[in-house]
Amino acid sequence: MSIDTISAAGFSTDSADARSNQRLVRLVTDSPIPSVISDPRLPDNPIVACNQPFCDLTGYPADEVIGRNCRFLSGPATEPWLSEEIRRGVREHKPVLVEILNYKRNGQPFRNAVLVAPLYDEEDRLLYFLGSQVEIDTNAAPPTSMRRIRAAEMVKALSPRQGQVLKFVAQGLLNKQIAAELGLAEKTVKMHRAILMDRLGLTTTADLIRLAVEAGL
């Protein structure tokens, strides 16, 4: 899916918003992880962008995804308490990671590690939510143990200050809030976040939040 197609599907084309929209679009288009972006400013927080890996995972073409709430992946055995955990994260503007039973377009159930994280513009205003999915091998025992162990090892190797910044990122704090908590300048927090991304080999904030949540921060 091209950036033009995604923009036409729901992103503002106002010049004031164009730069933020381009950056957010790349969170989806540049990611190999199945991902969507939803707009909480619209009724029922509909999906306004998705990438090809998401379509490949779920079996839904983009034109059957755009405009719908993410709950369309739910089915008869989807755990309602986990669905509520996702809704709570959206209400409170907090990152949340759950492993939930979802359904593909052909009705096939699959265990899905879903991360939902708020996305902000340069003025720290909430713009969108990023949702990313990873299909879990149900034959693994336990299904996410190795991923969590790896995440914990990566976090343990960070400096104390980097660990503090990462923990606050996982809690959904904005750069200026992290700066206030740590008594740092906001530009220093941004520098630490950039170092974290590079050291951990990550490309997006969503990847950073996913790793932090998996590590138990």
TORDO-766094 format. One record per residue (C-alpha): x, y, z. Coordinates in steps of 0.02 Angstrom, whole numbers, padded with zeros to 5 digits, always signed. Last residue first. Example, Ala and Ser with C-alpha at 12.3 -4.5 7.8 and 13.67 -1.06 7.14 Angstrom:
+00684-00053+00357
+00615-00225+00390
//
This chain:
+00431-00141+01633
+00398-00328+01613
+00526-00364+01477
+00384-00393+01354
+00317-00219+01395
+00487-00141+01362
+00511-00236+01200
+00339-00186+01137
+00368-00004+01185
+00531+00004+01088
+00454-00082+00937
+00312+00045+00941
+00439+00186+00952
+00507+00127+00785
+00672+00065+00711
+00746-00048+00844
+00925-00114+00855
+00927-00108+01045
+01076+00009+01049
+01007+00120+00911
+00832+00137+00983
+00903+00166+01157
+01023+00299+01093
+00879+00390+01009
+00776+00380+01169
+00923+00447+01270
+00940+00595+01151
+00754+00632+01163
+00770+00631+01352
+00915+00753+01340
+00811+00866+01226
+00676+00869+01361
+00801+00932+01489
+00821+00817+01638
+00749+00811+01814
+00704+00627+01796
+00515+00642+01820
+00507+00811+01734
+00604+00748+01582
+00493+00594+01574
+00341+00708+01570
+00419+00816+01433
+00458+00661+01330
+00282+00593+01347
+00239+00455+01470
+00156+00298+01404
+00210+00180+01543
+00327+00091+01421
+00413+00258+01385
+00435+00281+01574
+00522+00113+01588
+00633+00149+01438
+00690+00314+01513
+00734+00229+01677
+00827+00088+01590
+00927+00214+01489
+00976+00300+01652
+01028+00136+01734
+01133+00087+01582
+01060-00049+01470
+01115-00231+01474
+00967-00281+01584
+00848-00217+01450
+00919-00336+01320
+00913-00483+01441
+00732-00445+01486
+00682-00438+01302
+00767-00606+01268
+00678-00686+01416
+00511-00616+01359
+00534-00682+01182
+00589-00850+01247
+00438-00866+01362
+00308-00811+01235
+00212-00971+01198
+00250-01070+01356
+00278-01196+01287
+00275-01166+01100
+00144-01268+01006
+00027-01117+01002
+00149-01024+00890
+00102-00843+00919
+00049-00726+00779
+00122-00553+00806
+00007-00402+00793
+00036-00215+00796
-00090-00079+00839
-00037+00103+00831
-00158+00229+00905
-00179+00400+00830
-00159+00587+00857
-00136+00622+01042
-00058+00795+01063
+00123+00798+01121
+00163+00955+01020
+00271+00854+00900
+00124+00738+00868
+00077+00591+00978
+00049+00406+00949
-00037+00296+01080
+00011+00111+01090
-00085-00051+01062
+00018-00211+01058
-00069-00373+01013
+00009-00545+01033
-00114-00652+00932
-00164-00833+00954
-00251-00887+00795
-00428-00940+00751
-00469-00985+00569
-00633-00906+00513
-00578-00875+00334
-00552-00689+00371
-00437-00731+00515
-00495-00744+00695
-00421-00681+00858
-00374-00763+01023
-00280-00641+01134
-00104-00615+01199
-00102-00441+01273
+00014-00290+01265
-00043-00119+01323
+00027+00056+01296
-00069+00189+01392
-00189+00322+01327
-00307+00289+01474
-00459+00250+01366
-00354+00158+01236
-00265+00054+01368
-00432+00015+01449
-00502-00042+01282
-00356-00162+01261
-00384-00233+01436
-00570-00248+01397
-00529-00359+01247
-00422-00463+01365
-00568-00483+01486
-00681-00531+01340
-00570-00679+01287
-00604-00714+01103
-00691-00883+01090
-00837-00832+00978
-00741-00706+00873
-00636-00548+00878
-00541-00484+00726
-00678-00355+00696
-00628-00280+00864
-00498-00175+00775
-00631-00045+00733
-00672-00031+00548
-00643+00111+00425
-00499+00029+00332
-00496-00160+00352
-00606-00224+00210
-00523-00107+00083
-00353-00166+00145
-00385-00348+00099
-00421-00464+00246
-00326-00629+00258
-00273-00591+00437
-00086-00617+00425
-00065-00565+00243
-00172-00409+00267
-00070-00361+00420
+00093-00395+00325
+00027-00280+00186
+00010-00128+00298
-00140-00045+00377
-00205+00133+00386
-00361+00226+00446
-00427+00098+00570
-00581+00162+00660
-00586+00236+00837
-00774+00210+00864
-00820+00385+00803
-00667+00481+00740
-00543+00570+00853
-00476+00402+00911
-00398+00373+00738
-00327+00199+00709
-00159+00144+00638
-00129-00037+00587
+00017-00158+00594
+00077-00331+00543
+00264-00326+00584
+00382-00298+00436
+00374-00112+00476
+00415+00025+00351
+00235+00048+00292
+00161+00054+00467
+00275+00168+00566
+00305+00256+00399
+00126+00317+00400
+00159+00399+00568
+00303+00502+00501
+00205+00553+00346
+00056+00602+00455
+00163+00709+00569
+00237+00801+00419
+00068+00824+00335
-00023+00893+00486
+00007+01079+00456
-00006+01052+00268
-00183+00985+00290
-00201+00817+00202
-00279+00734+00354
-00263+00546+00357
-00415+00438+00320
-00403+00319+00174
-00335+00451+00055
-00177+00461+00160
-00157+00272+00155
-00171+00267-00034
-00046+00408-00054
+00076+00322+00064
+00070+00168-00046
+00000+00000+00000
//
